Amino acid sequence: MNIEPFKERLRELESELSGRTTGVEGNSTVLQHVRDALERIRRGRFGKCVVDGGSIDAERLEAVPWTPYCLEHKDFLETGAPGGGNGATIVPVQD
Ligand SMILES: [Zn+2]
């Protein structure tokens, strides 16, 4: 999988969100996810689920490029992340 387009998008998102974050909880939560995703790119782990190491669907990455979870573990994002699911612009893919 070519991760260059995702890298580009995540970098843009990071600068956009870090420039705009003024105490808005949703933005800072997404910003954290974006930074985590960039870190995974640096480590060569982008596109792999952090729970089971499985590949994350390209379609899912298109929709949520910073997601660290495959479809099977996507609920972790809403229930396991600090402040997750609380006004953040995370759009889980419905089954
Ligand atoms: Zn998984």
Residues whose N, C-alpha, C, O or C-beta is under 5 A from the ligand:
A	BS01	ZN	C49 V51 D52 G54 C70 E72 H73
